[in-house]
Amino acid sequence: MSVSSNAETHKQSSTGQEENKAHGAMLLFIFFVSTSFPVGSAITHALDPTALTFLRFLIASGAFGVLLVIKKQWAWPRPLLCFKYFWLAALLVVFFITMFEGLRLGSSVSLGAVFTLIPLMTAVIAFFLIGQRTTLRLWIGLLIAALGAVWVVFDGDVDKILSFSLGRGELIFLVGCFTYSAYSPFVRKYHQGENLLVLTFWTLVAGAIILGIYGWNDIATSPWLNVEPYVYGAIVYLAICNTAISFLLLKFASFKLPAAKVMAYTFLTPAIVLGIESVISGQLPELTILAGAGTTALAMVFLQRSLGKPKA
């Protein structure tokens, strides 16, 4: 009995450690995602959004290609899969272009708040596309976070909320968030057991091809040689940290935590972006904005607590 009890205790301890690592991975993941808004805002006027996204896709696909070669997991796509890769890539392309375009017209904080609407939109799309059902607790958490996000986007102004006076930048990014919300359900619908690293690599390659064709004039006429070095540094950061490393962190956590808990970390985005903006500007945000960001963060805590531990 004691041997069995010790083995069970060791198993629970090991599982707890793995879960803690997964939570740490998600905290790092959401930090990278949150930094993409102020970083993107700092460089969005340097180059055309299509050119910025094209270079980001090239660098990220190159990083994944090297990783696949090192891990000896390289695989050429089957002809029929190419159509699926191009569809998935189109969803990502719209998201990243609208993010850079939206940052030209809106603030990084408000766009970060719009980003937290993605889990709610994903849940709705997943229900209709693949029949994935969501628990009542999760719906409550998603709605709480959505209310907090709306409060931040409208600057805590009740009149703006009632008149639905949405800024152009936020509206543009909302379209991108919708396509990004459809990405995960379509991956599950199309996934046929192939390596997820391979799927992501060819999706990024397809995205670079789409951008190269769609935005060739903007890419060719962009002042590449006149751009400040920090812009290229920022693009490399976005491609490596916010795309390649973030994907690996998300993949690791997805195998250790329930999907709902992984999704819940998105709600920390406005609070982290606010913190970054405060450090950069040296000024604290208004209390009304802090309240909205705090609400989305509380929604994350609510979901983490209420969903409990995954079943063995």
Backbone bond lengths (Angstrom), bond angles and torsions (degrees), N, CA, C in turn:
res aa  C-N    CA-C-N  psi(-1)  N-CA   C-N-CA  omega(-1)  CA-C   N-CA-C  phi
1 M - - - 1.459 - - 1.517 111.32 -
2 S 1.328 116.16 -40.98 1.454 120.28 -177.97 1.519 111.29 -68.42
3 V 1.366 115.62 -36.97 1.464 119.58 178.70 1.522 109.85 -65.16
4 S 1.354 115.55 -44.51 1.462 120.54 178.72 1.516 111.18 -63.18
5 S 1.340 115.57 -40.68 1.466 120.03 179.80 1.522 111.00 -64.92
6 N 1.341 116.41 -41.92 1.468 120.59 179.07 1.523 110.99 -64.26
7 A 1.341 116.27 -39.72 1.464 120.36 179.71 1.525 110.51 -64.69
8 E 1.340 115.45 -41.65 1.464 119.57 179.44 1.518 111.23 -65.77
9 T 1.348 116.01 -40.45 1.465 120.56 178.21 1.521 110.64 -63.11
10 H 1.345 115.90 -41.59 1.467 120.56 179.53 1.530 110.58 -64.37
11 K 1.351 115.60 -40.23 1.463 120.30 179.31 1.525 111.01 -63.66
12 Q 1.352 116.48 -43.63 1.462 120.33 179.45 1.512 111.33 -65.11
13 S 1.357 115.61 -38.58 1.460 120.26 178.74 1.520 110.99 -64.59
14 S 1.347 115.84 -42.78 1.466 120.96 179.20 1.520 110.78 -64.24
15 T 1.353 115.86 -42.76 1.466 120.41 178.44 1.528 111.28 -63.29
16 G 1.337 115.96 -40.90 1.465 120.28 177.79 1.511 112.32 -62.53
17 Q 1.332 116.94 -40.35 1.460 121.01 178.60 1.522 111.05 -64.55
18 E 1.341 116.32 -41.05 1.458 120.33 179.13 1.530 110.87 -64.92
19 E 1.347 116.02 -39.55 1.457 119.89 178.17 1.532 111.06 -65.44
20 N 1.339 116.63 -39.96 1.463 120.33 177.87 1.527 110.78 -62.88
21 K 1.349 116.29 -39.72 1.469 120.15 176.97 1.529 110.25 -63.31
22 A 1.335 115.66 -39.57 1.460 120.32 179.60 1.528 111.11 -65.07
23 H 1.335 116.46 -41.58 1.471 119.89 176.76 1.532 110.44 -63.63
24 G 1.325 116.85 -39.81 1.464 120.60 176.76 1.515 111.32 -63.39
25 A 1.333 116.10 -40.05 1.460 120.65 178.37 1.524 110.92 -62.44
26 M 1.340 116.37 -40.34 1.462 120.07 -179.63 1.522 112.06 -70.86
27 L 1.325 117.80 -33.92 1.466 120.23 175.62 1.530 110.50 -63.93
28 L 1.342 116.09 -41.14 1.465 119.89 177.28 1.527 110.08 -67.83
29 F 1.330 116.15 -39.53 1.464 121.22 178.74 1.527 111.01 -59.07
30 I 1.341 116.19 -50.10 1.461 118.80 -175.77 1.533 110.77 -71.11
31 F 1.343 117.13 -25.84 1.470 119.14 174.20 1.523 109.90 -65.55
32 F 1.344 116.75 -45.83 1.468 120.29 177.79 1.523 110.90 -59.89
33 V 1.329 116.41 -45.05 1.465 120.99 -179.86 1.527 110.82 -61.94
34 S 1.327 116.38 -43.19 1.471 120.87 -178.87 1.523 111.94 -65.09
35 T 1.335 117.12 -37.88 1.468 119.82 -179.89 1.519 112.08 -68.40
36 S 1.337 117.25 -18.87 1.466 119.13 -178.86 1.524 111.81 -64.60
37 F 1.340 117.15 -25.89 1.469 119.62 -178.18 1.534 111.69 -74.61
38 P 1.338 120.72 -53.00 1.468 118.61 176.12 1.532 112.91 -66.35
39 V 1.341 117.49 -36.31 1.468 120.32 178.28 1.523 109.79 -65.26
40 G 1.339 116.18 -46.13 1.461 120.09 177.93 1.515 112.34 -62.17
41 S 1.331 116.04 -38.06 1.464 120.71 178.90 1.528 111.33 -63.48
42 A 1.330 116.44 -34.11 1.466 121.19 -177.69 1.522 112.81 -72.05
43 I 1.340 117.53 -24.51 1.476 119.75 -174.80 1.524 113.93 -115.86
44 T 1.346 117.32 -4.56 1.458 119.05 -171.99 1.529 113.42 -64.33
45 H 1.333 117.79 -23.21 1.465 120.27 179.21 1.526 112.61 -89.03
46 A 1.320 117.32 -6.45 1.463 120.61 -177.64 1.524 111.83 -77.31
47 L 1.319 116.47 -36.36 1.457 121.98 -178.85 1.518 110.05 -139.16
48 D 1.320 116.02 161.91 1.459 120.93 175.80 1.529 109.27 -62.42
49 P 1.351 117.96 140.64 1.469 120.33 -179.67 1.530 114.44 -52.98
50 T 1.346 116.76 -36.71 1.465 120.16 178.52 1.523 110.69 -66.10
51 A 1.328 117.11 -41.83 1.462 121.15 179.17 1.527 110.76 -66.41
52 L 1.321 117.06 -41.37 1.468 121.30 178.16 1.532 110.74 -61.04
53 T 1.336 115.39 -46.08 1.463 119.74 -178.22 1.519 111.03 -67.98
54 F 1.324 117.36 -37.32 1.469 121.97 178.01 1.524 111.03 -59.62
55 L 1.328 116.22 -48.47 1.466 119.89 179.77 1.524 110.64 -64.59
56 R 1.318 117.02 -38.67 1.470 121.12 178.41 1.528 110.65 -61.64
57 F 1.326 117.14 -43.80 1.464 120.83 179.45 1.526 110.91 -66.02
58 L 1.328 117.45 -39.45 1.467 120.80 179.29 1.526 110.74 -61.48
59 I 1.326 116.27 -48.18 1.468 120.56 -178.17 1.524 110.88 -65.43
60 A 1.332 117.05 -44.54 1.459 120.88 -178.87 1.525 111.46 -64.80
61 S 1.337 117.44 -43.16 1.469 119.90 178.97 1.516 110.54 -65.89
62 G 1.348 117.19 -35.47 1.460 120.11 176.44 1.520 111.45 -63.42
63 A 1.337 116.21 -41.35 1.470 120.69 178.93 1.526 110.94 -63.91
64 F 1.332 116.86 -42.53 1.460 120.60 178.60 1.523 111.11 -67.33
65 G 1.340 116.50 -37.31 1.460 120.04 178.78 1.517 111.55 -61.55
66 V 1.341 116.14 -44.22 1.462 120.91 178.24 1.528 110.10 -62.82
67 L 1.338 116.06 -42.42 1.466 120.74 -179.86 1.527 111.17 -62.38
68 L 1.328 117.14 -40.75 1.464 120.77 179.94 1.529 111.35 -65.73
69 V 1.331 116.16 -38.48 1.468 120.28 178.71 1.527 110.17 -66.45
70 I 1.338 116.31 -43.99 1.468 120.75 -179.84 1.523 110.68 -62.43
71 K 1.331 116.29 -42.09 1.463 121.03 -178.40 1.529 113.01 -83.42
72 K 1.347 115.32 -0.31 1.467 122.28 179.88 1.530 111.59 55.94
73 Q 1.334 115.00 42.54 1.460 120.87 179.99 1.532 111.83 -116.49
74 W 1.335 115.91 15.17 1.470 119.61 -178.32 1.527 110.55 -61.48
75 A 1.320 116.85 138.15 1.467 121.22 177.93 1.521 109.04 -153.59
76 W 1.342 115.40 134.24 1.462 119.65 176.16 1.523 109.40 -78.58
77 P 1.318 117.47 143.80 1.473 119.53 -177.69 1.532 112.09 -76.00
78 R 1.313 116.08 147.71 1.462 119.87 174.10 1.529 108.45 -73.58
79 P 1.345 117.08 148.18 1.478 120.68 -175.64 1.526 114.22 -50.21
80 L 1.339 117.70 -44.93 1.463 120.15 -178.16 1.522 112.03 -66.55
81 L 1.354 116.35 -30.47 1.463 119.48 179.79 1.523 111.70 -68.81
82 C 1.314 117.34 -24.43 1.473 120.69 -178.22 1.526 110.93 -58.60
83 F 1.341 116.73 -39.40 1.465 119.90 178.78 1.522 110.64 -63.02
84 K 1.332 116.93 -39.32 1.457 120.99 178.88 1.527 110.78 -67.63
85 Y 1.333 116.95 -40.78 1.460 120.39 178.91 1.524 110.94 -62.08
86 F 1.331 116.48 -40.59 1.470 119.55 -179.62 1.531 111.23 -68.38
87 W 1.334 117.76 -35.03 1.466 120.31 176.76 1.526 110.84 -66.70
88 L 1.338 116.21 -46.16 1.465 120.38 178.22 1.526 110.25 -62.60
89 A 1.329 116.30 -39.83 1.463 120.42 179.44 1.523 111.06 -63.77
90 A 1.332 116.89 -39.29 1.468 120.60 -179.96 1.521 110.67 -61.20
91 L 1.342 116.82 -38.62 1.465 120.61 178.18 1.529 110.68 -62.54
92 L 1.340 117.09 -42.15 1.464 121.01 179.86 1.524 111.50 -71.08
93 V 1.325 116.48 -39.52 1.472 120.81 -179.22 1.518 110.49 -59.26
94 V 1.329 117.14 -46.17 1.467 120.93 179.58 1.529 110.17 -60.69
95 F 1.333 116.23 -41.41 1.468 120.06 -179.18 1.524 111.55 -61.55
96 F 1.341 117.67 -51.22 1.464 120.30 -174.73 1.527 112.35 -70.18
97 I 1.325 117.41 -36.15 1.470 119.57 177.54 1.524 110.38 -66.28
98 T 1.335 116.74 -44.21 1.471 118.94 179.96 1.528 111.34 -68.02
99 M 1.342 117.19 -26.74 1.462 119.11 177.08 1.522 110.39 -66.10
100 F 1.334 116.43 -49.11 1.464 119.84 179.00 1.527 111.15 -65.34
101 E 1.350 116.56 -39.72 1.463 120.07 179.55 1.524 109.88 -67.26
102 G 1.326 116.89 -41.26 1.457 120.66 -179.92 1.517 112.42 -65.49
103 L 1.342 116.69 -35.50 1.460 120.59 179.39 1.520 112.24 -68.37
104 R 1.327 117.58 -19.63 1.466 120.63 175.06 1.527 111.21 -71.45
105 L 1.328 115.64 -27.10 1.460 120.14 -172.44 1.521 113.32 -112.69
106 G 1.339 118.46 -21.28 1.457 121.77 -177.94 1.514 111.33 -125.01
107 S 1.327 116.64 175.26 1.461 120.93 -179.33 1.523 110.39 -87.33
108 S 1.328 115.88 155.46 1.459 120.51 179.50 1.528 111.28 -65.66
109 V 1.338 116.88 -30.43 1.472 120.38 179.62 1.526 110.58 -67.97
110 S 1.332 116.97 -47.37 1.470 119.65 -178.23 1.522 111.30 -67.33
111 L 1.346 117.44 -35.90 1.458 119.73 177.31 1.526 110.91 -69.81
112 G 1.337 116.31 -34.14 1.456 119.98 174.99 1.515 110.92 -63.52
113 A 1.338 116.20 -34.74 1.465 120.25 177.53 1.528 110.86 -69.62
114 V 1.330 116.89 -41.29 1.465 120.85 176.91 1.532 109.82 -59.40
115 F 1.325 116.48 -36.56 1.466 122.19 -179.31 1.533 111.40 -59.48
116 T 1.329 117.32 -31.99 1.469 120.07 -178.57 1.528 112.43 -71.57
117 L 1.328 117.75 -8.72 1.460 120.73 175.49 1.526 111.79 -78.02
118 I 1.345 116.62 -12.01 1.465 120.88 -176.35 1.528 112.79 -59.07
119 P 1.354 120.36 -45.61 1.469 118.43 178.98 1.519 113.55 -57.74
120 L 1.336 116.85 -39.51 1.464 120.28 179.57 1.526 110.09 -65.50
121 M 1.330 117.27 -45.25 1.458 120.72 179.42 1.522 110.79 -66.21
122 T 1.349 116.42 -37.10 1.463 120.53 178.77 1.523 110.70 -62.88
123 A 1.337 116.04 -43.13 1.468 120.17 179.71 1.521 111.18 -60.70
124 V 1.335 117.07 -40.92 1.466 121.23 179.98 1.529 110.65 -67.16
125 I 1.354 116.10 -47.35 1.470 120.44 -179.17 1.525 110.81 -63.77
126 A 1.343 116.75 -42.57 1.465 121.28 -179.03 1.523 110.90 -62.50
127 F 1.330 116.66 -34.91 1.467 120.75 179.54 1.527 110.45 -63.77
128 F 1.331 116.77 -46.16 1.461 120.17 -176.99 1.531 112.66 -80.08
129 L 1.337 117.19 -30.48 1.470 119.99 -175.03 1.522 112.76 -84.74
130 I 1.323 116.93 -45.72 1.471 120.13 -175.67 1.521 112.83 -123.61
131 G 1.345 117.27 7.13 1.456 120.76 176.70 1.512 114.21 69.91
132 Q 1.339 117.23 25.50 1.463 120.96 -178.88 1.524 109.71 -80.48
133 R 1.337 115.47 120.05 1.462 120.44 -177.55 1.524 111.01 -90.66
134 T 1.329 115.49 151.55 1.457 122.75 -177.36 1.522 109.56 -121.52
135 T 1.334 116.98 138.54 1.466 120.77 -178.91 1.525 111.04 -70.74
136 L 1.336 115.41 159.69 1.462 120.88 179.51 1.527 110.71 -61.71
137 R 1.352 116.90 -40.56 1.470 120.09 179.32 1.520 111.41 -60.52
138 L 1.331 115.48 -41.03 1.455 118.85 179.54 1.516 111.09 -66.08
139 W 1.341 117.38 -41.31 1.461 120.69 177.32 1.532 110.64 -59.99
140 I 1.340 116.57 -41.06 1.471 120.27 179.00 1.526 110.22 -61.85
141 G 1.343 116.50 -46.31 1.458 120.69 178.99 1.516 111.83 -61.89
142 L 1.330 116.58 -41.70 1.463 121.19 179.51 1.529 111.13 -64.11
143 L 1.327 116.42 -40.92 1.467 120.14 -179.30 1.527 111.52 -69.49
144 I 1.343 117.11 -38.00 1.463 120.64 176.65 1.525 109.91 -61.21
145 A 1.336 115.64 -46.00 1.466 120.13 179.48 1.527 111.20 -64.03
146 A 1.330 116.75 -38.96 1.462 120.77 179.40 1.527 110.87 -62.96
147 L 1.337 116.90 -41.29 1.468 120.62 178.18 1.528 110.73 -62.95
148 G 1.342 116.23 -42.13 1.463 119.80 177.38 1.503 111.76 -63.63
149 A 1.336 116.73 -39.67 1.460 121.10 179.28 1.524 111.46 -64.95
150 V 1.332 116.24 -44.13 1.467 120.89 178.10 1.525 110.49 -60.24
151 W 1.324 116.87 -39.75 1.468 121.53 179.85 1.531 110.82 -62.27
152 V 1.350 116.67 -41.16 1.470 120.76 179.40 1.519 110.73 -69.28
153 V 1.345 116.28 -45.36 1.468 121.18 -177.35 1.529 111.25 -59.13
154 F 1.348 117.30 -38.14 1.461 121.23 -178.58 1.526 112.46 -94.88
155 D 1.338 115.84 19.10 1.470 121.68 175.14 1.524 112.87 58.15
156 G 1.323 118.33 27.23 1.456 121.50 179.54 1.518 113.17 65.60
157 D 1.343 116.75 22.26 1.465 122.20 -178.61 1.528 109.19 -99.75
158 V 1.335 116.95 111.51 1.466 121.62 -178.08 1.518 111.54 -61.67
159 D 1.339 117.49 -37.33 1.468 121.00 179.93 1.529 111.05 -62.56
160 K 1.351 116.14 -40.57 1.467 119.90 178.50 1.526 110.62 -65.50
161 I 1.332 115.69 -39.27 1.462 119.67 179.80 1.523 110.57 -64.28
162 L 1.347 116.46 -45.45 1.457 120.64 -178.05 1.522 111.99 -66.17
163 S 1.342 116.91 -33.34 1.469 120.30 179.05 1.523 111.78 -91.45
164 F 1.345 116.19 -1.95 1.461 123.49 -177.18 1.533 111.13 49.32
165 S 1.336 114.46 50.65 1.459 121.28 -179.83 1.533 109.48 -84.24
166 L 1.330 115.03 80.98 1.466 121.16 -177.18 1.517 110.30 -89.29
167 G 1.349 116.57 132.80 1.451 120.96 179.89 1.522 111.60 -65.22
168 R 1.337 116.83 156.64 1.462 120.65 -177.20 1.521 111.21 -64.70
169 G 1.355 115.84 -39.94 1.461 119.61 -179.59 1.517 111.78 -63.16
170 E 1.334 116.60 -43.61 1.461 121.02 178.64 1.528 111.27 -65.78
171 L 1.343 116.19 -37.60 1.460 120.39 -179.77 1.529 111.07 -66.26
172 I 1.337 116.26 -41.93 1.468 120.66 177.54 1.523 110.52 -62.49
173 F 1.332 116.23 -44.96 1.463 120.11 -178.55 1.523 111.38 -68.60
174 L 1.330 117.42 -29.40 1.460 121.23 177.99 1.527 110.70 -60.48
175 V 1.338 116.11 -37.88 1.471 120.77 176.63 1.527 109.76 -62.50
176 G 1.339 116.21 -44.24 1.457 120.54 178.46 1.516 112.22 -63.94
177 C 1.326 116.56 -38.85 1.468 120.31 178.91 1.524 110.93 -64.35
178 F 1.326 116.51 -33.83 1.460 119.98 177.85 1.526 110.58 -65.01
179 T 1.336 117.38 -44.77 1.466 119.63 179.32 1.529 110.55 -67.21
180 Y 1.341 117.03 -35.65 1.465 120.54 178.24 1.527 110.43 -67.56
181 S 1.334 116.08 -34.36 1.461 120.74 178.10 1.525 111.09 -64.19
182 A 1.319 116.07 -31.44 1.468 120.29 -179.54 1.528 111.59 -78.84
183 Y 1.330 117.64 -15.73 1.473 121.07 -174.96 1.523 111.89 -60.87
184 S 1.334 117.79 -53.52 1.459 121.57 -176.62 1.534 112.76 -61.69
185 P 1.357 119.33 -46.87 1.473 118.93 176.79 1.529 113.17 -60.08
186 F 1.344 116.95 -38.25 1.463 119.39 179.39 1.526 111.30 -70.26
187 V 1.347 117.76 -33.57 1.465 120.54 175.31 1.529 109.36 -60.96
188 R 1.327 116.56 -44.55 1.468 120.30 179.55 1.519 111.07 -66.32
189 K 1.320 116.74 -35.73 1.458 120.82 -179.75 1.523 111.38 -69.80
190 Y 1.347 116.13 -38.36 1.458 120.88 -175.43 1.524 113.77 -91.34
191 H 1.335 116.95 -19.16 1.464 119.71 -173.54 1.531 110.81 -63.53
192 Q 1.323 115.77 126.36 1.459 121.23 -177.91 1.532 111.31 -120.44
193 G 1.333 115.54 32.19 1.453 119.82 175.92 1.515 114.75 92.62
194 E 1.343 117.09 -2.03 1.460 118.44 179.71 1.527 110.88 -71.63
195 N 1.327 115.74 157.41 1.457 122.34 179.68 1.527 109.73 -56.98
196 L 1.352 116.72 130.95 1.460 120.23 -178.13 1.525 112.35 -66.26
197 L 1.332 116.97 -29.93 1.468 119.90 175.77 1.525 109.98 -64.87
198 V 1.333 115.95 -41.78 1.468 120.76 178.41 1.523 110.14 -64.06
199 L 1.344 116.07 -44.19 1.463 120.59 179.32 1.522 111.04 -59.65
200 T 1.331 116.64 -45.52 1.465 120.48 -179.21 1.521 111.29 -65.99
201 F 1.338 117.25 -40.65 1.466 121.19 -179.51 1.524 110.95 -59.95
202 W 1.341 116.89 -50.59 1.461 119.04 -177.13 1.522 111.70 -71.78
203 T 1.320 117.61 -25.90 1.463 120.27 174.04 1.523 110.24 -66.40
204 L 1.345 116.55 -42.20 1.463 120.71 178.02 1.533 111.07 -66.81
205 V 1.327 117.15 -39.14 1.471 120.86 177.05 1.527 109.86 -62.59
206 A 1.337 116.21 -44.39 1.464 120.31 178.07 1.524 110.66 -62.31
207 G 1.334 116.35 -37.85 1.470 120.22 177.74 1.512 111.85 -63.47
208 A 1.331 116.83 -41.49 1.462 120.64 178.34 1.528 110.55 -63.51
209 I 1.338 116.82 -38.38 1.470 120.53 178.60 1.527 110.52 -65.93
210 I 1.342 116.56 -44.80 1.470 120.54 178.34 1.519 110.90 -59.22
211 L 1.331 115.82 -46.65 1.467 120.19 -179.69 1.521 111.19 -65.12
212 G 1.347 116.38 -38.62 1.464 120.04 179.72 1.513 112.02 -62.65
213 I 1.342 116.23 -38.26 1.471 120.24 179.85 1.524 110.68 -77.37
214 Y 1.331 116.11 -49.05 1.460 120.98 -176.45 1.529 112.67 -64.87
215 G 1.324 116.19 -43.61 1.467 118.99 -173.37 1.512 114.69 -112.84
216 W 1.348 117.00 31.23 1.463 119.09 -175.06 1.527 112.41 -57.68
217 N 1.316 117.54 -43.04 1.464 120.23 -178.82 1.527 111.23 -61.93
218 D 1.343 117.05 -44.69 1.465 120.90 178.86 1.524 111.13 -65.56
219 I 1.331 116.75 -38.41 1.467 120.78 179.58 1.523 110.61 -68.19
220 A 1.341 116.16 -44.26 1.468 120.95 -176.64 1.524 112.27 -69.47
221 T 1.321 117.22 -33.21 1.467 120.41 -176.02 1.533 113.28 -94.65
222 S 1.329 117.43 -0.17 1.469 119.86 179.68 1.530 110.50 -68.56
223 P 1.331 117.70 141.30 1.478 121.38 -177.93 1.531 112.00 -77.46
224 W 1.325 117.01 66.63 1.464 121.54 -174.68 1.522 113.07 -57.23
225 L 1.348 116.93 -38.03 1.469 120.54 -175.97 1.528 112.71 -79.56
226 N 1.317 116.85 -15.15 1.467 120.32 -178.07 1.528 112.98 -100.23
227 V 1.316 116.26 1.78 1.461 120.34 -178.44 1.526 110.59 -79.29
228 E 1.333 116.08 139.13 1.461 120.70 179.06 1.534 110.91 -63.28
229 P 1.344 117.28 145.16 1.474 120.78 -178.69 1.525 113.80 -56.02
230 Y 1.358 117.45 -33.23 1.459 119.51 -177.85 1.528 111.52 -63.76
231 V 1.343 117.49 -27.62 1.463 120.79 178.84 1.523 110.26 -65.34
232 Y 1.337 115.80 -44.35 1.466 119.63 178.04 1.525 110.82 -65.62
233 G 1.329 115.73 -37.48 1.466 119.60 176.73 1.516 111.24 -61.76
234 A 1.344 116.10 -41.21 1.467 121.11 179.25 1.523 110.99 -65.80
235 I 1.338 117.03 -40.32 1.468 120.53 179.59 1.524 110.52 -65.18
236 V 1.328 116.84 -41.36 1.466 120.62 177.52 1.530 109.89 -62.32
237 Y 1.341 116.05 -41.83 1.468 120.51 178.12 1.524 110.45 -60.21
238 L 1.340 116.61 -46.35 1.460 120.63 -179.34 1.527 111.10 -63.64
239 A 1.327 116.63 -39.21 1.464 120.49 -177.59 1.518 112.00 -71.47
240 I 1.338 116.83 -43.77 1.460 120.69 -175.83 1.531 111.90 -81.33
241 C 1.330 116.03 -54.95 1.474 119.66 -175.54 1.523 112.88 -76.39
242 N 1.349 116.11 -46.70 1.464 119.33 -174.42 1.514 113.70 -84.63
243 T 1.335 117.74 -8.36 1.457 119.73 178.85 1.528 110.81 -119.41
244 A 1.337 116.91 -64.07 1.466 120.02 -174.77 1.529 112.55 -68.49
245 I 1.349 116.70 -57.67 1.468 120.23 -177.13 1.523 110.62 -65.87
246 S 1.340 117.19 -40.00 1.465 120.59 179.99 1.522 111.34 -60.21
247 F 1.326 116.09 -39.26 1.460 118.99 178.58 1.525 110.89 -63.13
248 L 1.332 116.92 -43.45 1.463 120.14 -179.65 1.529 111.30 -64.43
249 L 1.340 116.73 -39.85 1.467 120.50 177.26 1.523 111.11 -63.50
250 L 1.329 115.74 -43.20 1.460 120.87 -179.40 1.527 110.87 -65.34
251 K 1.330 116.05 -40.80 1.459 120.42 179.41 1.529 110.30 -63.67
252 F 1.347 117.08 -43.60 1.460 121.35 -179.96 1.527 110.90 -61.16
253 A 1.339 116.28 -47.41 1.466 120.52 -177.67 1.521 111.90 -67.60
254 S 1.332 117.09 -32.30 1.466 120.89 -177.52 1.521 112.18 -64.65
255 F 1.339 116.50 -26.42 1.461 120.10 179.25 1.530 111.77 -86.44
256 K 1.337 117.82 -11.33 1.465 121.18 -176.17 1.519 113.37 -109.96
257 L 1.337 117.08 -22.23 1.464 121.29 -175.63 1.519 110.62 -126.17
258 P 1.336 117.49 155.04 1.470 120.34 173.68 1.530 110.05 -61.42
259 A 1.329 115.84 149.32 1.469 120.34 -177.18 1.522 112.01 -56.87
260 A 1.342 116.78 -37.50 1.463 120.65 -178.46 1.529 111.46 -62.91
261 K 1.339 116.62 -38.44 1.468 120.25 179.45 1.525 110.80 -68.96
262 V 1.336 115.87 -37.99 1.462 119.95 177.42 1.526 109.66 -63.68
263 M 1.337 115.55 -45.91 1.462 121.95 -179.98 1.526 111.92 -60.54
264 A 1.320 116.45 -34.74 1.466 121.36 -173.87 1.523 112.69 -63.20
265 Y 1.313 119.10 -27.13 1.455 121.15 -178.07 1.531 112.69 -64.14
266 T 1.323 116.50 -21.46 1.465 120.43 177.21 1.525 111.31 -56.75
267 F 1.335 116.38 -30.04 1.460 120.89 -175.45 1.525 113.28 -69.64
268 L 1.321 117.98 -11.17 1.469 120.58 177.09 1.526 112.32 -80.70
269 T 1.337 116.94 -11.58 1.470 121.10 -173.17 1.528 114.11 -53.90
270 P 1.348 120.43 -52.70 1.474 118.81 -178.28 1.522 113.12 -58.93
271 A 1.338 117.34 -41.00 1.462 120.59 -178.90 1.534 111.21 -64.19
272 I 1.335 116.86 -41.53 1.471 120.25 179.97 1.521 110.36 -68.65
273 V 1.333 116.99 -43.33 1.472 120.28 178.55 1.521 110.42 -61.71
274 L 1.338 116.83 -41.62 1.472 120.41 176.51 1.521 111.04 -59.51
275 G 1.342 116.75 -42.99 1.460 120.83 178.78 1.511 112.05 -62.11
276 I 1.339 116.89 -43.50 1.467 121.28 178.93 1.524 110.68 -63.86
277 E 1.337 116.17 -45.88 1.468 120.86 179.75 1.528 111.02 -62.13
278 S 1.330 117.63 -37.81 1.466 121.47 179.82 1.516 110.99 -66.05
279 V 1.337 116.50 -40.19 1.475 120.58 178.25 1.524 110.54 -65.01
280 I 1.349 116.20 -42.58 1.467 120.96 -178.27 1.532 111.23 -67.10
281 S 1.344 115.90 -45.51 1.470 120.20 -175.91 1.520 113.31 -85.21
282 G 1.332 116.95 -22.02 1.457 120.48 -176.99 1.514 113.24 75.57
283 Q 1.350 115.72 16.98 1.462 120.58 -178.77 1.523 110.06 -128.90
284 L 1.325 115.59 144.03 1.458 120.35 177.19 1.527 109.81 -83.47
285 P 1.332 118.14 142.25 1.470 120.87 177.61 1.519 111.12 -70.61
286 E 1.329 115.58 166.22 1.460 120.41 178.76 1.526 110.30 -66.11
287 L 1.334 115.43 152.85 1.459 120.76 -176.92 1.531 111.85 -62.63
288 T 1.330 117.16 -33.15 1.469 119.54 -179.93 1.521 110.75 -64.95
289 I 1.341 117.03 -38.96 1.462 121.06 178.82 1.521 109.89 -69.88
290 L 1.333 116.03 -40.15 1.466 120.07 177.62 1.528 110.75 -60.70
291 A 1.331 116.20 -37.38 1.464 120.33 -179.96 1.522 111.04 -62.93
292 G 1.334 116.45 -42.61 1.464 120.20 179.20 1.511 112.06 -65.69
293 A 1.341 116.49 -44.26 1.462 120.70 178.87 1.525 110.45 -64.53
294 G 1.339 115.69 -38.89 1.460 120.03 178.23 1.525 112.03 -63.96
295 T 1.335 116.41 -34.53 1.465 120.81 179.35 1.523 110.92 -64.51
296 T 1.344 116.77 -44.04 1.460 119.64 178.96 1.526 110.66 -65.02
297 A 1.336 116.54 -37.66 1.467 119.95 178.49 1.530 110.63 -65.86
298 L 1.337 116.58 -39.31 1.466 120.54 177.97 1.530 111.20 -65.20
299 A 1.345 115.61 -31.67 1.469 118.84 177.12 1.523 110.25 -63.43
300 M 1.334 117.07 -37.15 1.462 120.96 176.56 1.520 110.88 -63.21
301 V 1.332 116.74 -45.24 1.467 121.09 179.31 1.528 109.95 -63.10
302 F 1.333 116.84 -41.58 1.470 121.81 179.28 1.523 111.07 -58.05
303 L 1.347 116.13 -45.82 1.456 119.63 -178.84 1.523 111.75 -68.77
304 Q 1.330 117.46 -40.41 1.458 120.43 179.97 1.532 110.84 -62.43
305 R 1.325 116.77 -38.57 1.467 121.64 -178.23 1.538 111.45 -76.58
306 S 1.320 115.93 -44.13 1.464 119.05 -170.86 1.518 113.48 -78.60
307 L 1.344 117.45 -25.11 1.459 118.90 -177.14 1.511 113.22 -79.58
308 G 1.353 116.27 -19.46 1.460 120.12 176.00 1.514 112.43 71.59
309 K 1.335 116.08 -164.33 1.451 122.19 -176.43 1.527 109.12 -90.58
310 P 1.367 115.76 150.59 1.433 118.72 177.39 1.504 110.97 -69.40
311 K 1.327 116.04 148.18 1.463 119.53 178.81 1.516 110.18 -74.64
312 A 1.340 115.22 142.37 1.449 119.87 -179.76 1.511 110.53 -71.46
